[in-house]
Amino acid sequence: MTDATDQTDRYRASRQVTIIGAVINLVLSALKIVFGIIGQSQALVADGIHSFSDLLSDFLVLFAAKQGAKDADSAHPYGYARIETVATVAVGGLLIVVAIGIIVAAGDRIMNPGMLLHPGMLALVIAFVSVAAKEAIYHYTVRVANRLRSNLLRANAWHHRSDSVSTLVVIVGIVGTMAGLSYLDTIGAIIVAVMIGKMGWELGWQSIRELMDAGLDQDKVAQIRGTILAVEGVRELHLLRTRRTGANAFVDVHILVDPKVSISEGHQISETVSTRLTNSIEEVGDVTVHIDPEDDQQVRASLALPLRSEVLRRLRGQWQGIDEINAIKTVTLHYLGGRLHVEIVLPLSVAGTVERATTLTERLTTAANALPDVGSVKILYQ
C-alpha cells in the first residue's frame, strides 16, 4: 500500500497545482468582469462569473486531496483515498451543470439575438488572454494528474478547459457579432457543452463505479493474472478480485500450490506474488494472497473434518495398547479431498529391526485407517 511519504508528496503536488489554478481563476474572473463591462461585452461578463465557479472546484480539490492524504487508522484501515473519489463525482457533476448552463445560455442567445452587444477589440484581447492562461493550467494539471494517477485532478483539469472553451465561444460570439453573424457563437456553444458534459459524465461514472468496487479493466486483470502465474510454485489461481481506491488498486487472489509444501514455503510463494504485482504494475498498491492446497471452488468437503486436537484424541484412542506412540516426534495432517492424510514421525530407536518396524507400521496404519475420516497414513522413522 502507498506509504505515508508517498501520500504526503501526492498531497503537496495536488495542492501546488490546485493553488496555482485557483489564483489564475481569481485573476481571470476579475479581468473578464471588469473589461467585459468596459468593453461592452455581456458575454465576457457572464464568462467571468462562470470562471468563479472554478474556484469552488479548486477548493473542493484542495479539501479532498488533504483528507485523502491521511494515513490509515483503526476507523479507516484502507485509508482515506476514497474521499478523492467522492470529490471526483462532485466535480464531474459540476462539469455537467456547466455544460447545461452553456446550452441554456446558447438557447437564450438564439431567442434573443440582441443579448450580444457590440464589443470592441479590448474585450477580444482579454478573451484571448483568458484562453491562453486556462489552456496552460489545463495542460499543467493534466500532467500532474497523470503522474499521480488522480481522477480528481483530471476532472479539475477538464473544469479548467471548460472555462477555456466557453471563452472560445465568447470570442466566436464577439467576432461573429462584429461581422454581423449573430448566431455563430451559438453553434460553437452547443458543441462545446456536449464535450464538457461528456467528460463530466465519464469522470463521474468512473468514480461511481469505483465506489461500487467495480473491478479493473480486462486488459489489466489479464496482466495481473499473467504476473501471478509466472511465479514459481503457483500451479493455478482462482477467485481473482480487483478494485480501485483512489490512485491504488487492491488485488485479492487464491493461488493453488503443491499441497505438501511447508507453511513457510507457501508463505514465501505468496509474498513473491505480492511483491511481483506491486513492483511490476504501477496501480497495484495492496495484495491479499490466499494459499490453497486444492481448488476450494471445487472441493469443500474438508470443512467438515475435525481440527488437530480432536484428530489426535481419536488417533490415540485407536492406538491404545501400542506403547510406541508415546515416542511420536511429530504428526502432520493434510486436509485434502475431504479426507485426513496423516504423517507420523517416530525415532529410529523405536523401530529396532526391519521386521519390528514393519509390524509397528502395520499396526499403527490399520488402527488409524479404521477412523472414517482418515484417507492415508504414512509412518516415518528418523
Residue, then its C-alpha position, 0 to 999 in steps of 0.5 A: m500500500t502507498d506509504a505515508t511519504d508517498q501520500t504526503d508528496r501526492y498531497r503537496a503536488s495536488r495542492q501546488v497545482t490546485i493553488i496555482g489554478a485557483v489564483i489564475n481563476l481569481v485573476l481571470s474572473a476579475l479581468k473578464i468582469v471588469f473589461g467585459i463591462i468596459g468593453q461592452s461585452q455581456a458575454l465576457v461578463a457572464d464568462g467571468i462569473h462562470s470562471f468563479s465557479d472554478l474556484l469552488s472546484d479548486f477548493l473542493v480539490l484542495f479539501a479532498a486531496k488533504q483528507g485523502a492524504k491521511d494515513a490509515d487508522s483503526a476507523h479507516p484501515y484502507g485509508y482515506a483515498r476514497i474521499e478523492t473519489v467522492a470529490t471526483v463525482a462532485v466535480g464531474g457533476l459540476l462539469i455537467v451543470v456547466a455544460i447545461g448552463i452553456i446550452v441554456a445560455a446558447g438557447d437564450r442567445i438564439m431567442n434573443p439575438g440582441m443579448l450580444l452587444h457590440p464589443g470592441m477589440l479590448a474585450l477580444v484581447i482579454a478573451f484571448v488572454s483568458v484562453a491562453a492562461k486556462e489552456a496552460i493550467y489545463h495542460y499543467t494539471v493534466r500532467v500532474a494528474n497523470r503522474l499521480r494517477s488522480n481522477l480528481l485532478r483530471a476532472n479539475a483539469w477538464h473544469h479548467r478547459s471548460d472555462s477555456v472553451s466557453t471563452l472560445v465561444v465568447i470570442v466566436g460570439i464577439v467576432g461573429t457579432m462584429a461581422g454581423l453573424s449573430y448566431l455563430d457563437t451559438i453553434g460553437a456553444i452547443i458543441v462545446a457543452v456536449m464535450i464538457g458534459k461528456m467528460g463530466w459524465e465519464l469522470g463521474w461514472q468512473s468514480i461511481r463505479e469505483l465506489m461500487d468496487a467495480g473491478l479493473d479493466q480486462d486488459k489489466v486483470a489479464q496482466i495481473r493474472g499473467t504476473i501471478l502465474a509466472v511465479e514459481g510454485v503457483r500451479e493455478l489461481h482462482l477467485l481473482r478480485t480487483r478494485r480501485t481506491g483512489a490512485n491504488a488498486f487492491v488485488d485479492v487472489h487464491i493461488l493453488v500450490d503443491p499441497k505438501v509444501s511447508i507453511s513457510e514455503g507457501h508463505q514465501i510463494s505468496e509474498t513473491v506474488s505480492t511483491r511481483l504485482t506491486n513492483s511490476i504494475e504501477e496501480v497495484g498498491d495492496v495484495t491479499v494472497h490466499i494459499d490453497p492446497e486444492d481448488d476450494q471452488q471445487v472441493r469443500a468437503s474438508l470443512a467438515l473434518p475435525l481440527r488437530s486436537e480432536v484428530l489426535r484424541r481419536l488417533r490415540g484412542q485407536w492406538q491404545g495398547i501400542d506403547e510406541i506412540n508415546a515416542i511420536k516426534t511429530v504428526t502432520l495432517h493434510y486436509l485434502g479431498g475431504r479426507l485426513h492424510v496423516e504423517i507420523v514421525l517416530p525415532l529410529s530407536v523405536a523401530g529396532t529391526v526391519e521386521r519390528a518396524t514393519t509390524l509397528t507400521e502395520r499396526l499403527t496404519t490399520a488402527a488409524n485407517a479404521l477412523p472414517d475420516v482418515g484417507s492415508v497414513k504414512i509412518l516415518y522413522q528418523 
